Amino acid sequence: MLEEKVLNTIQKYELIKENDKIVLGVSGGPDSLAMLNILNSFKSKMKFNIYVAHINHGIRENAKKDEEFVKKFCEKIDVECYVLNTNIKMIAEKEKKGLEETGRKVRYAFFDEILEKTGSNKIAIAHNENDNAETILMNIFRGSGLTGIKGIEPKNGKYIRPLINSKREEIEEYCDINNLSPRHDESNDENIYTRNKIRNVLIPYIKKELNPNIIDTINRLSDIVKDDVEYLNHQTESIYKNLCLEEKNITNDVYIVEKEARIILDLKKFNSCDKAIQKRVILYSINKLFKTTKGIEKIHIEDIIKLCNKNIGNKYLTPNKKTKIVIKNKKIYIELIK
């Protein structure tokens, strides 16, 4: 059943094509191990190749055992395995960031490294329906808009998620049936992180007291919102192109922001747009410039729109440490703070 569901997901979203080379993020847990086992069984018939990337975060007591388990499993099925040994706690303290944020940054940087090393073109992540529901709830509690409610995309650039339409229970059952004996991350049992509280406390409560099918319900909501967001994104991109007067030093690399990078928009045309579109154009522009909208909150967007609507020259805002919005010569300058 799970193999069929994963195959349907791959075909529906065109996640894998012939001659693809895919780096799989494998922790050794049920989700990533099931993904590895299933894609390994598909690769000959579908004519693609896979490589495994495993990160030993240097935090958990059993991390070394997990590493050895993944290496032996890969050796058994004849798949190349690349391992990174690091100390996430030390890096987080040095950079003054949270463990989760630091772990994610290190993890994806390593995936990119192996992608380049193996000449691969895709990275497979083992997110499932439960992960999607948890992410949506987290985003709701943070005050997210539609983009947060749409949840995790099956495909986002080079990242693919073959298990995104599969439930955690189905994955665990698959592991049992196939005697995969996945590793257990005991940190998932500790309710000190927001996601763990949602996973271990909130969702079980909702299932018992309110809606036993809450995972299905949230994923249906996600599907509905995805269609709306896709349409709005298309409209935003089209309107942005009409408003844009200049793009300077804008790169497609998600890690590189050039020092002189900036975007200039037509102020009069911007002010003629509906407010909902204005918000999206601002976020689209900032994301295009800086590869992220982190730190840009609702109040910042409102202030930028007010500044534009007042149409007073030589006024500016700095919504965060690196973004400067300037109104000058009937134009909107979105640029890097020097």
ZADO-1210 file (C-alpha; in nm, 4 decimals, padded with zeros to 6 digits):
<atoms>
<atom x="00.0000" y="00.0000" z="00.0000" code="MET" pos="1"/>
<atom x="00.2696" y="00.2513" z="00.0950" code="LEU" pos="2"/>
<atom x="00.4825" y="00.1778" z="-00.2110" code="GLU" pos="3"/>
<atom x="00.1777" y="00.2321" z="-00.4331" code="GLU" pos="4"/>
<atom x="00.0939" y="00.5581" z="-00.2559" code="LYS" pos="5"/>
<atom x="00.4508" y="00.6859" z="-00.2913" code="VAL" pos="6"/>
<atom x="00.4538" y="00.5924" z="-00.6609" code="LEU" pos="7"/>
<atom x="00.1264" y="00.7806" z="-00.7116" code="ASN" pos="8"/>
<atom x="00.2752" y="01.0849" z="-00.5377" code="THR" pos="9"/>
<atom x="00.5863" y="01.0711" z="-00.7566" code="ILE" pos="10"/>
<atom x="00.3737" y="01.0503" z="-01.0716" code="GLN" pos="11"/>
<atom x="00.1172" y="01.3125" z="-00.9639" code="LYS" pos="12"/>
<atom x="00.3746" y="01.5814" z="-00.8880" code="TYR" pos="13"/>
<atom x="00.6394" y="01.4609" z="-01.1357" code="GLU" pos="14"/>
<atom x="00.8939" y="01.4329" z="-00.8557" code="LEU" pos="15"/>
<atom x="01.1330" y="01.1943" z="-01.0313" code="ILE" pos="16"/>
<atom x="01.2308" y="01.1634" z="-01.3953" code="LYS" pos="17"/>
<atom x="01.4518" y="00.9241" z="-01.5858" code="GLU" pos="18"/>
<atom x="01.8280" y="00.9777" z="-01.5249" code="ASN" pos="19"/>
<atom x="01.7694" y="01.1838" z="-01.2104" code="ASP" pos="20"/>
<atom x="02.0357" y="01.1639" z="-00.9415" code="LYS" pos="21"/>
<atom x="01.8848" y="01.2127" z="-00.5991" code="ILE" pos="22"/>
<atom x="02.0402" y="01.2788" z="-00.2584" code="VAL" pos="23"/>
<atom x="01.8272" y="01.1311" z="00.0201" code="LEU" pos="24"/>
<atom x="01.8354" y="01.2838" z="00.3656" code="GLY" pos="25"/>
<atom x="01.8350" y="00.9766" z="00.5923" code="VAL" pos="26"/>
<atom x="01.8396" y="00.9974" z="00.9718" code="SER" pos="27"/>
<atom x="01.7687" y="00.6285" z="01.0274" code="GLY" pos="28"/>
<atom x="01.4176" y="00.6926" z="01.1604" code="GLY" pos="29"/>
<atom x="01.1020" y="00.5301" z="01.0154" code="PRO" pos="30"/>
<atom x="01.0220" y="00.8043" z="00.7619" code="ASP" pos="31"/>
<atom x="01.3624" y="00.8412" z="00.5980" code="SER" pos="32"/>
<atom x="01.4379" y="00.4689" z="00.6144" code="LEU" pos="33"/>
<atom x="01.1079" y="00.3817" z="00.4449" code="ALA" pos="34"/>
<atom x="01.1778" y="00.6457" z="00.1786" code="MET" pos="35"/>
<atom x="01.5243" y="00.5011" z="00.1168" code="LEU" pos="36"/>
<atom x="01.3961" y="00.1436" z="00.0943" code="ASN" pos="37"/>
<atom x="01.1096" y="00.2350" z="-00.1401" code="ILE" pos="38"/>
<atom x="01.3138" y="00.4562" z="-00.3747" code="LEU" pos="39"/>
<atom x="01.5853" y="00.1923" z="-00.3850" code="ASN" pos="40"/>
<atom x="01.3237" y="-00.0582" z="-00.5026" code="SER" pos="41"/>
<atom x="01.2018" y="00.1862" z="-00.7706" code="PHE" pos="42"/>
<atom x="01.5369" y="00.3042" z="-00.9081" code="LYS" pos="43"/>
<atom x="01.6108" y="00.0239" z="-01.1561" code="SER" pos="44"/>
<atom x="01.2699" y="00.0269" z="-01.3217" code="LYS" pos="45"/>
<atom x="01.2378" y="00.4089" z="-01.3219" code="MET" pos="46"/>
<atom x="01.6062" y="00.4536" z="-01.4190" code="LYS" pos="47"/>
<atom x="01.7329" y="00.6976" z="-01.1582" code="PHE" pos="48"/>
<atom x="02.0104" y="00.6824" z="-00.9010" code="ASN" pos="49"/>
<atom x="02.0221" y="00.7620" z="-00.5300" code="ILE" pos="50"/>
<atom x="02.2800" y="00.8639" z="-00.2679" code="TYR" pos="51"/>
<atom x="02.2366" y="00.8954" z="00.1066" code="VAL" pos="52"/>
<atom x="02.3368" y="01.1895" z="00.3244" code="ALA" pos="53"/>
<atom x="02.3360" y="01.1389" z="00.7022" code="HIS" pos="54"/>
<atom x="02.4149" y="01.3991" z="00.9675" code="ILE" pos="55"/>
<atom x="02.5441" y="01.3134" z="01.3136" code="ASN" pos="56"/>
<atom x="02.4446" y="01.6306" z="01.4997" code="HIS" pos="57"/>
<atom x="02.6624" y="01.5458" z="01.7983" code="GLY" pos="58"/>
<atom x="02.3792" y="01.6065" z="02.0457" code="ILE" pos="59"/>
<atom x="02.2085" y="01.2779" z="02.1250" code="ARG" pos="60"/>
<atom x="02.3680" y="00.9933" z="02.3162" code="GLU" pos="61"/>
<atom x="02.2678" y="00.7406" z="02.0489" code="ASN" pos="62"/>
<atom x="02.3761" y="00.9540" z="01.7525" code="ALA" pos="63"/>
<atom x="02.6807" y="00.7373" z="01.6788" code="LYS" pos="64"/>
<atom x="02.4665" y="00.4221" z="01.6802" code="LYS" pos="65"/>
<atom x="02.2262" y="00.5886" z="01.4362" code="ASP" pos="66"/>
<atom x="02.5184" y="00.6746" z="01.2109" code="GLU" pos="67"/>
<atom x="02.6506" y="00.3179" z="01.2114" code="GLU" pos="68"/>
<atom x="02.3009" y="00.1834" z="01.1483" code="PHE" pos="69"/>
<atom x="02.2509" y="00.4028" z="00.8401" code="VAL" pos="70"/>
<atom x="02.5964" y="00.3185" z="00.7033" code="LYS" pos="71"/>
<atom x="02.5367" y="-00.0567" z="00.7435" code="LYS" pos="72"/>
<atom x="02.1895" y="-00.0348" z="00.5897" code="PHE" pos="73"/>
<atom x="02.3298" y="00.1504" z="00.2878" code="CYS" pos="74"/>
<atom x="02.6110" y="-00.1025" z="00.2557" code="GLU" pos="75"/>
<atom x="02.3560" y="-00.3827" z="00.2624" code="LYS" pos="76"/>
<atom x="02.1531" y="-00.2371" z="-00.0268" code="ILE" pos="77"/>
<atom x="02.4637" y="-00.1081" z="-00.2105" code="ASP" pos="78"/>
<atom x="02.3900" y="00.2650" z="-00.1921" code="VAL" pos="79"/>
<atom x="02.6652" y="00.5230" z="-00.1406" code="GLU" pos="80"/>
<atom x="02.6419" y="00.6905" z="00.2000" code="CYS" pos="81"/>
<atom x="02.7952" y="01.0242" z="00.2980" code="TYR" pos="82"/>
<atom x="02.8172" y="01.1224" z="00.6652" code="VAL" pos="83"/>
<atom x="02.8736" y="01.4562" z="00.8328" code="LEU" pos="84"/>
<atom x="02.9901" y="01.4646" z="01.1945" code="ASN" pos="85"/>
<atom x="02.9283" y="01.8018" z="01.3539" code="THR" pos="86"/>
<atom x="02.8428" y="01.9722" z="01.6825" code="ASN" pos="87"/>
<atom x="02.5179" y="02.1613" z="01.6375" code="ILE" pos="88"/>
<atom x="02.5081" y="02.2832" z="01.9973" code="LYS" pos="89"/>
<atom x="02.8486" y="02.4472" z="01.9678" code="MET" pos="90"/>
<atom x="02.7591" y="02.6084" z="01.6328" code="ILE" pos="91"/>
<atom x="02.4271" y="02.7353" z="01.7719" code="ALA" pos="92"/>
<atom x="02.5971" y="02.8934" z="02.0719" code="GLU" pos="93"/>
<atom x="02.8613" y="03.0518" z="01.8520" code="LYS" pos="94"/>
<atom x="02.6051" y="03.1962" z="01.6111" code="GLU" pos="95"/>
<atom x="02.3574" y="03.2751" z="01.8941" code="LYS" pos="96"/>
<atom x="02.0772" y="03.0827" z="01.7252" code="LYS" pos="97"/>
<atom x="01.8397" y="02.8045" z="01.8305" code="GLY" pos="98"/>
<atom x="01.9265" y="02.4369" z="01.7964" code="LEU" pos="99"/>
<atom x="01.6430" y="02.3696" z="01.5507" code="GLU" pos="100"/>
<atom x="01.7328" y="02.6609" z="01.3235" code="GLU" pos="101"/>
<atom x="02.1036" y="02.5765" z="01.3333" code="THR" pos="102"/>
<atom x="02.0412" y="02.2069" z="01.2711" code="GLY" pos="103"/>
<atom x="01.8275" y="02.2839" z="00.9688" code="ARG" pos="104"/>
<atom x="02.0876" y="02.5228" z="00.8247" code="LYS" pos="105"/>
<atom x="02.3712" y="02.2703" z="00.8664" code="VAL" pos="106"/>
<atom x="02.1570" y="01.9858" z="00.7351" code="ARG" pos="107"/>
<atom x="02.0549" y="02.1548" z="00.4122" code="TYR" pos="108"/>
<atom x="02.4042" y="02.2916" z="00.3512" code="ALA" pos="109"/>
<atom x="02.5368" y="01.9341" z="00.3744" code="PHE" pos="110"/>
<atom x="02.2684" y="01.8088" z="00.1369" code="PHE" pos="111"/>
<atom x="02.3779" y="02.0744" z="-00.1132" code="ASP" pos="112"/>
<atom x="02.7398" y="01.9705" z="-00.0695" code="GLU" pos="113"/>
<atom x="02.6601" y="01.6067" z="-00.1502" code="ILE" pos="114"/>
<atom x="02.4343" y="01.7173" z="-00.4360" code="LEU" pos="115"/>
<atom x="02.7320" y="01.8895" z="-00.5989" code="GLU" pos="116"/>
<atom x="02.9782" y="01.6129" z="-00.5099" code="LYS" pos="117"/>
<atom x="02.7656" y="01.3402" z="-00.6697" code="THR" pos="118"/>
<atom x="02.6449" y="01.5485" z="-00.9632" code="GLY" pos="119"/>
<atom x="02.2880" y="01.5064" z="-00.8420" code="SER" pos="120"/>
<atom x="01.9965" y="01.7314" z="-00.9320" code="ASN" pos="121"/>
<atom x="01.7439" y="01.6632" z="-00.6546" code="LYS" pos="122"/>
<atom x="01.7252" y="01.6236" z="-00.2777" code="ILE" pos="123"/>
<atom x="01.4595" y="01.3967" z="-00.1241" code="ALA" pos="124"/>
<atom x="01.3219" y="01.4791" z="00.2216" code="ILE" pos="125"/>
<atom x="01.0996" y="01.2343" z="00.4112" code="ALA" pos="126"/>
<atom x="00.8228" y="01.4714" z="00.5247" code="HIS" pos="127"/>
<atom x="00.4819" y="01.3042" z="00.5541" code="ASN" pos="128"/>
<atom x="00.1150" y="01.4041" z="00.6049" code="GLU" pos="129"/>
<atom x="00.1591" y="01.4275" z="00.9826" code="ASN" pos="130"/>
<atom x="00.4581" y="01.6594" z="00.9404" code="ASP" pos="131"/>
<atom x="00.2493" y="01.8756" z="00.7103" code="ASN" pos="132"/>
<atom x="-00.0379" y="01.8983" z="00.9613" code="ALA" pos="133"/>
<atom x="00.2049" y="01.9835" z="01.2432" code="GLU" pos="134"/>
<atom x="00.3724" y="02.2513" z="01.0321" code="THR" pos="135"/>
<atom x="00.0387" y="02.4119" z="00.9448" code="ILE" pos="136"/>
<atom x="-00.0656" y="02.4225" z="01.3114" code="LEU" pos="137"/>
<atom x="00.2702" y="02.5770" z="01.4047" code="MET" pos="138"/>
<atom x="00.2250" y="02.8405" z="01.1357" code="ASN" pos="139"/>
<atom x="-00.1288" y="02.9194" z="01.2530" code="ILE" pos="140"/>
<atom x="-00.0069" y="02.9740" z="01.6095" code="PHE" pos="141"/>
<atom x="00.2593" y="03.2104" z="01.4728" code="ARG" pos="142"/>
<atom x="-00.0048" y="03.4165" z="01.2932" code="GLY" pos="143"/>
<atom x="00.0798" y="03.2987" z="00.9425" code="SER" pos="144"/>
<atom x="-00.1173" y="03.3921" z="00.6325" code="GLY" pos="145"/>
<atom x="-00.2202" y="03.1673" z="00.3438" code="LEU" pos="146"/>
<atom x="00.1382" y="03.0773" z="00.2558" code="THR" pos="147"/>
<atom x="00.1879" y="02.9196" z="00.5992" code="GLY" pos="148"/>
<atom x="-00.1449" y="02.7377" z="00.5880" code="ILE" pos="149"/>
<atom x="-00.0659" y="02.5743" z="00.2540" code="LYS" pos="150"/>
<atom x="00.1992" y="02.3734" z="00.4403" code="GLY" pos="151"/>
<atom x="00.4839" y="02.1694" z="00.2934" code="ILE" pos="152"/>
<atom x="00.5132" y="02.1521" z="-00.0848" code="GLU" pos="153"/>
<atom x="00.5568" y="01.8093" z="-00.2527" code="PRO" pos="154"/>
<atom x="00.8147" y="01.9767" z="-00.4773" code="LYS" pos="155"/>
<atom x="01.0027" y="02.2992" z="-00.4168" code="ASN" pos="156"/>
<atom x="01.2818" y="02.3584" z="-00.6640" code="GLY" pos="157"/>
<atom x="01.5348" y="02.0777" z="-00.6220" code="LYS" pos="158"/>
<atom x="01.3641" y="01.9442" z="-00.3068" code="TYR" pos="159"/>
<atom x="01.1152" y="01.6592" z="-00.3409" code="ILE" pos="160"/>
<atom x="00.9020" y="01.4847" z="-00.0777" code="ARG" pos="161"/>
<atom x="00.7848" y="01.1399" z="-00.1966" code="PRO" pos="162"/>
<atom x="00.6113" y="01.0592" z="00.1366" code="LEU" pos="163"/>
<atom x="00.4110" y="01.3827" z="00.1630" code="ILE" pos="164"/>
<atom x="00.0801" y="01.2044" z="00.0917" code="ASN" pos="165"/>
<atom x="00.1515" y="00.9212" z="00.3378" code="SER" pos="166"/>
<atom x="00.0612" y="00.9014" z="00.7061" code="LYS" pos="167"/>
<atom x="00.3121" y="00.8301" z="00.9801" code="ARG" pos="168"/>
<atom x="00.1130" y="00.5195" z="01.0843" code="GLU" pos="169"/>
<atom x="00.1378" y="00.3774" z="00.7304" code="GLU" pos="170"/>
<atom x="00.5116" y="00.4390" z="00.7267" code="ILE" pos="171"/>
<atom x="00.5672" y="00.2693" z="01.0618" code="GLU" pos="172"/>
<atom x="00.3552" y="-00.0263" z="00.9489" code="GLU" pos="173"/>
<atom x="00.5652" y="-00.0536" z="00.6311" code="TYR" pos="174"/>
<atom x="00.8827" y="-00.0614" z="00.8401" code="CYS" pos="175"/>
<atom x="00.7392" y="-00.3395" z="01.0573" code="ASP" pos="176"/>
<atom x="00.6235" y="-00.5506" z="00.7624" code="ILE" pos="177"/>
<atom x="00.9617" y="-00.5185" z="00.5910" code="ASN" pos="178"/>
<atom x="01.1639" y="-00.5706" z="00.9108" code="ASN" pos="179"/>
<atom x="01.3570" y="-00.2467" z="00.8638" code="LEU" pos="180"/>
<atom x="01.4013" y="-00.1885" z="01.2393" code="SER" pos="181"/>
<atom x="01.4389" y="00.1916" z="01.2156" code="PRO" pos="182"/>
<atom x="01.6130" y="00.3925" z="01.4844" code="ARG" pos="183"/>
<atom x="01.4139" y="00.5924" z="01.7395" code="HIS" pos="184"/>
<atom x="01.5039" y="00.9537" z="01.8109" code="ASP" pos="185"/>
<atom x="01.4297" y="00.9911" z="02.1803" code="GLU" pos="186"/>
<atom x="01.4368" y="01.3706" z="02.1525" code="SER" pos="187"/>
<atom x="01.1015" y="01.3439" z="01.9709" code="ASN" pos="188"/>
<atom x="00.9496" y="01.2285" z="02.3010" code="ASP" pos="189"/>
<atom x="01.0592" y="01.5414" z="02.4888" code="GLU" pos="190"/>
<atom x="00.7900" y="01.8080" z="02.4874" code="ASN" pos="191"/>
<atom x="01.0282" y="02.1025" z="02.5067" code="ILE" pos="192"/>
<atom x="01.0006" y="02.2000" z="02.1408" code="TYR" pos="193"/>
<atom x="00.6861" y="02.3475" z="01.9851" code="THR" pos="194"/>
<atom x="00.6579" y="02.0746" z="01.7224" code="ARG" pos="195"/>
<atom x="00.6835" y="01.7997" z="01.9843" code="ASN" pos="196"/>
<atom x="00.4104" y="01.9639" z="02.1924" code="LYS" pos="197"/>
<atom x="00.1850" y="01.9760" z="01.8878" code="ILE" pos="198"/>
<atom x="00.2723" y="01.6175" z="01.7898" code="ARG" pos="199"/>
<atom x="00.2589" y="01.4542" z="02.1331" code="ASN" pos="200"/>
<atom x="00.0045" y="01.6654" z="02.3209" code="VAL" pos="201"/>
<atom x="-00.2196" y="01.8810" z="02.1017" code="LEU" pos="202"/>
<atom x="-00.2965" y="01.6455" z="01.8119" code="ILE" pos="203"/>
<atom x="-00.3721" y="01.3435" z="02.0379" code="PRO" pos="204"/>
<atom x="-00.6078" y="01.5679" z="02.2380" code="TYR" pos="205"/>
<atom x="-00.7856" y="01.6886" z="01.9220" code="ILE" pos="206"/>
<atom x="-00.8151" y="01.3308" z="01.7961" code="LYS" pos="207"/>
<atom x="-00.9707" y="01.2175" z="02.1239" code="LYS" pos="208"/>
<atom x="-01.1969" y="01.5129" z="02.2028" code="GLU" pos="209"/>
<atom x="-01.2758" y="01.6913" z="01.8749" code="LEU" pos="210"/>
<atom x="-01.1864" y="01.5191" z="01.5476" code="ASN" pos="211"/>
<atom x="-01.0322" y="01.1705" z="01.5159" code="PRO" pos="212"/>
<atom x="-00.9465" y="01.2482" z="01.1516" code="ASN" pos="213"/>
<atom x="-00.7712" y="01.5783" z="01.2198" code="ILE" pos="214"/>
<atom x="-00.4646" y="01.4876" z="01.0086" code="ILE" pos="215"/>
<atom x="-00.6852" y="01.4260" z="00.7034" code="ASP" pos="216"/>
<atom x="-00.8837" y="01.7426" z="00.7732" code="THR" pos="217"/>
<atom x="-00.5767" y="01.9663" z="00.7934" code="ILE" pos="218"/>
<atom x="-00.4256" y="01.8115" z="00.4814" code="ASN" pos="219"/>
<atom x="-00.7505" y="01.8759" z="00.2911" code="ARG" pos="220"/>
<atom x="-00.7289" y="02.2384" z="00.4029" code="LEU" pos="221"/>
<atom x="-00.3687" y="02.2438" z="00.2815" code="SER" pos="222"/>
<atom x="-00.4706" y="02.1175" z="-00.0637" code="ASP" pos="223"/>
<atom x="-00.7448" y="02.3813" z="-00.0946" code="ILE" pos="224"/>
<atom x="-00.5146" y="02.6633" z="00.0098" code="VAL" pos="225"/>
<atom x="-00.2342" y="02.5439" z="-00.2226" code="LYS" pos="226"/>
<atom x="-00.4590" y="02.6049" z="-00.5249" code="ASP" pos="227"/>
<atom x="-00.5455" y="02.9565" z="-00.4052" code="ASP" pos="228"/>
<atom x="-00.1841" y="03.0444" z="-00.3223" code="VAL" pos="229"/>
<atom x="-00.0632" y="02.9141" z="-00.6591" code="GLU" pos="230"/>
<atom x="-00.3083" y="03.1435" z="-00.8372" code="TYR" pos="231"/>
<atom x="-00.2181" y="03.4443" z="-00.6204" code="LEU" pos="232"/>
<atom x="00.1544" y="03.3814" z="-00.6677" code="ASN" pos="233"/>
<atom x="00.1076" y="03.3728" z="-01.0439" code="HIS" pos="234"/>
<atom x="-00.0846" y="03.7014" z="-01.0326" code="GLN" pos="235"/>
<atom x="00.1754" y="03.8588" z="-00.8037" code="THR" pos="236"/>
<atom x="00.4633" y="03.7619" z="-01.0316" code="GLU" pos="237"/>
<atom x="00.2804" y="03.9033" z="-01.3332" code="SER" pos="238"/>
<atom x="00.2031" y="04.2337" z="-01.1573" code="ILE" pos="239"/>
<atom x="00.5593" y="04.2552" z="-01.0205" code="TYR" pos="240"/>
<atom x="00.6968" y="04.2341" z="-01.3738" code="LYS" pos="241"/>
<atom x="00.4703" y="04.5225" z="-01.4729" code="ASN" pos="242"/>
<atom x="00.5791" y="04.7326" z="-01.1709" code="LEU" pos="243"/>
<atom x="00.9508" y="04.6558" z="-01.1847" code="CYS" pos="244"/>
<atom x="01.1683" y="04.9288" z="-01.3322" code="LEU" pos="245"/>
<atom x="01.5054" y="04.7807" z="-01.2427" code="GLU" pos="246"/>
<atom x="01.6660" y="04.4695" z="-01.0953" code="GLU" pos="247"/>
<atom x="02.0304" y="04.5172" z="-01.0053" code="LYS" pos="248"/>
<atom x="02.2628" y="04.2303" z="-00.9063" code="ASN" pos="249"/>
<atom x="01.9788" y="03.9867" z="-00.8386" code="ILE" pos="250"/>
<atom x="02.1076" y="03.6277" z="-00.8311" code="THR" pos="251"/>
<atom x="01.9269" y="03.2951" z="-00.8490" code="ASN" pos="252"/>
<atom x="02.1565" y="03.1440" z="-00.5860" code="ASP" pos="253"/>
<atom x="01.9628" y="03.1040" z="-00.2597" code="VAL" pos="254"/>
<atom x="02.2762" y="03.1745" z="-00.0536" code="TYR" pos="255"/>
<atom x="02.4183" y="03.4783" z="-00.2354" code="ILE" pos="256"/>
<atom x="02.3014" y="03.8393" z="-00.1970" code="VAL" pos="257"/>
<atom x="02.5202" y="04.0855" z="-00.3855" code="GLU" pos="258"/>
<atom x="02.6311" y="04.4024" z="-00.2002" code="LYS" pos="259"/>
<atom x="02.4779" y="04.6418" z="-00.4542" code="GLU" pos="260"/>
<atom x="02.1573" y="04.4404" z="-00.5012" code="ALA" pos="261"/>
<atom x="01.8357" y="04.6373" z="-00.5339" code="ARG" pos="262"/>
<atom x="01.4900" y="04.6414" z="-00.6900" code="ILE" pos="263"/>
<atom x="01.3114" y="04.9548" z="-00.8099" code="ILE" pos="264"/>
<atom x="00.9318" y="04.9602" z="-00.8518" code="LEU" pos="265"/>
<atom x="00.7016" y="05.2158" z="-01.0119" code="ASP" pos="266"/>
<atom x="00.5341" y="05.4000" z="-00.7211" code="LEU" pos="267"/>
<atom x="00.2256" y="05.5212" z="-00.9125" code="LYS" pos="268"/>
<atom x="00.1483" y="05.1765" z="-01.0518" code="LYS" pos="269"/>
<atom x="00.2076" y="05.0207" z="-00.7087" code="PHE" pos="270"/>
<atom x="-00.0372" y="05.2600" z="-00.5424" code="ASN" pos="271"/>
<atom x="-00.3029" y="05.1709" z="-00.8013" code="SER" pos="272"/>
<atom x="-00.2923" y="04.8045" z="-00.6965" code="CYS" pos="273"/>
<atom x="-00.5285" y="04.6440" z="-00.4470" code="ASP" pos="274"/>
<atom x="-00.3853" y="04.6309" z="-00.0954" code="LYS" pos="275"/>
<atom x="-00.3776" y="04.2491" z="-00.0964" code="ALA" pos="276"/>
<atom x="-00.1591" y="04.2576" z="-00.4084" code="ILE" pos="277"/>
<atom x="00.0584" y="04.5360" z="-00.2654" code="GLN" pos="278"/>
<atom x="00.1402" y="04.3153" z="00.0342" code="LYS" pos="279"/>
<atom x="00.2323" y="04.0253" z="-00.1900" code="ARG" pos="280"/>
<atom x="00.4425" y="04.2385" z="-00.4243" code="VAL" pos="281"/>
<atom x="00.6434" y="04.3730" z="-00.1300" code="ILE" pos="282"/>
<atom x="00.7059" y="04.0243" z="00.0072" code="LEU" pos="283"/>
<atom x="00.7828" y="03.8905" z="-00.3413" code="TYR" pos="284"/>
<atom x="01.0350" y="04.1703" z="-00.4007" code="SER" pos="285"/>
<atom x="01.2067" y="04.1273" z="-00.0638" code="ILE" pos="286"/>
<atom x="01.2268" y="03.7507" z="-00.1106" code="ASN" pos="287"/>
<atom x="01.3635" y="03.7927" z="-00.4639" code="LYS" pos="288"/>
<atom x="01.6284" y="04.0310" z="-00.3321" code="LEU" pos="289"/>
<atom x="01.7296" y="03.8589" z="-00.0078" code="PHE" pos="290"/>
<atom x="01.6106" y="03.4974" z="-00.0663" code="LYS" pos="291"/>
<atom x="01.4002" y="03.5204" z="00.2513" code="THR" pos="292"/>
<atom x="01.1309" y="03.7322" z="00.4150" code="THR" pos="293"/>
<atom x="01.2372" y="03.6348" z="00.7647" code="LYS" pos="294"/>
<atom x="01.2005" y="03.9259" z="01.0045" code="GLY" pos="295"/>
<atom x="00.9433" y="04.1000" z="00.7835" code="ILE" pos="296"/>
<atom x="00.6208" y="04.1082" z="00.9847" code="GLU" pos="297"/>
<atom x="00.2672" y="04.2329" z="00.9204" code="LYS" pos="298"/>
<atom x="00.3378" y="04.5680" z="01.0852" code="ILE" pos="299"/>
<atom x="00.6372" y="04.6235" z="00.8564" code="HIS" pos="300"/>
<atom x="00.4281" y="04.5572" z="00.5453" code="ILE" pos="301"/>
<atom x="00.1576" y="04.7952" z="00.6696" code="GLU" pos="302"/>
<atom x="00.4165" y="05.0681" z="00.7329" code="ASP" pos="303"/>
<atom x="00.5704" y="05.0232" z="00.3867" code="ILE" pos="304"/>
<atom x="00.2284" y="05.0520" z="00.2190" code="ILE" pos="305"/>
<atom x="00.1465" y="05.3669" z="00.4209" code="LYS" pos="306"/>
<atom x="00.4797" y="05.5189" z="00.3191" code="LEU" pos="307"/>
<atom x="00.4094" y="05.4440" z="-00.0469" code="CYS" pos="308"/>
<atom x="00.0517" y="05.5756" z="-00.0330" code="ASN" pos="309"/>
<atom x="00.1625" y="05.9056" z="00.1235" code="LYS" pos="310"/>
<atom x="00.3942" y="05.9483" z="-00.1761" code="ASN" pos="311"/>
<atom x="00.6367" y="06.1740" z="00.0099" code="ILE" pos="312"/>
<atom x="00.9809" y="06.1789" z="-00.1505" code="GLY" pos="313"/>
<atom x="01.3104" y="06.0942" z="00.0226" code="ASN" pos="314"/>
<atom x="01.1444" y="05.9011" z="00.3049" code="LYS" pos="315"/>
<atom x="01.2579" y="05.5519" z="00.4018" code="TYR" pos="316"/>
<atom x="01.1960" y="05.2562" z="00.6337" code="LEU" pos="317"/>
<atom x="01.4267" y="04.9845" z="00.7664" code="THR" pos="318"/>
<atom x="01.1994" y="04.6909" z="00.8596" code="PRO" pos="319"/>
<atom x="01.5000" y="04.4782" z="00.9579" code="ASN" pos="320"/>
<atom x="01.8792" y="04.5014" z="00.9830" code="LYS" pos="321"/>
<atom x="01.9452" y="04.4500" z="00.6124" code="LYS" pos="322"/>
<atom x="01.6393" y="04.5857" z="00.4275" code="THR" pos="323"/>
<atom x="01.5871" y="04.9504" z="00.3345" code="LYS" pos="324"/>
<atom x="01.2739" y="05.0805" z="00.1588" code="ILE" pos="325"/>
<atom x="01.3140" y="05.4263" z="00.0046" code="VAL" pos="326"/>
<atom x="01.0562" y="05.6458" z="-00.1707" code="ILE" pos="327"/>
<atom x="01.2330" y="05.8761" z="-00.4159" code="LYS" pos="328"/>
<atom x="01.1590" y="06.0283" z="-00.7578" code="ASN" pos="329"/>
<atom x="00.8192" y="05.8539" z="-00.7750" code="LYS" pos="330"/>
<atom x="00.9906" y="05.5179" z="-00.7322" code="LYS" pos="331"/>
<atom x="01.0156" y="05.2516" z="-00.4612" code="ILE" pos="332"/>
<atom x="01.3731" y="05.1409" z="-00.3906" code="TYR" pos="333"/>
<atom x="01.4117" y="04.8095" z="-00.2094" code="ILE" pos="334"/>
<atom x="01.7776" y="04.7669" z="-00.1293" code="GLU" pos="335"/>
<atom x="02.0426" y="04.6226" z="00.0960" code="LEU" pos="336"/>
<atom x="02.1503" y="04.8394" z="00.3893" code="ILE" pos="337"/>
<atom x="02.5170" y="04.9252" z="00.3325" code="LYS" pos="338"/>
</atoms>
